[in-house]
Amino acid sequence: MEYNIKNWVLKENINDIKILDITITQKLNDLLIPVKDIETVIDWDKINPKYNFFYDYEGNEIDIPIKLKKSSINNYSKILVDIGCGNPLVEVNTSIFIEKWENFVASNGYSGIVVFTNDGKFFIEFTDDSDYQLYSNFLI
């Protein structure tokens, strides 16, 4: 697949990302992560353990990176990020995602993004601007 990258965050970080030749749905299915098409990408009703919190609060730009650095996802050097809206699934350095998480979330108009490890052990979903929920299968 060839992509004409239009998303500003992907363009801004083009030298630090790897575009993957697989869709988010294919990758999640390969990892046996249940998929849902309405409200969220991941079917969180089938995930255990499951954690969530409202992420659009004052101070989140400082607080969430601190939480992510202390979480299990920071044990991985790279993570996969799907920002949706016809953009490709990409692999990015975990440190870059943690530093710029808010830009990744904002880059598609707050339509929601999915972040997960390549082995599927840990995953996060930032939901769209109707709920602003951060779901994960690990404590953040």
Order of alpha helices (4+ residues) and beta strands (2+ residues): alpha-beta-alpha-beta-alpha-beta-beta-alpha-beta-beta-beta
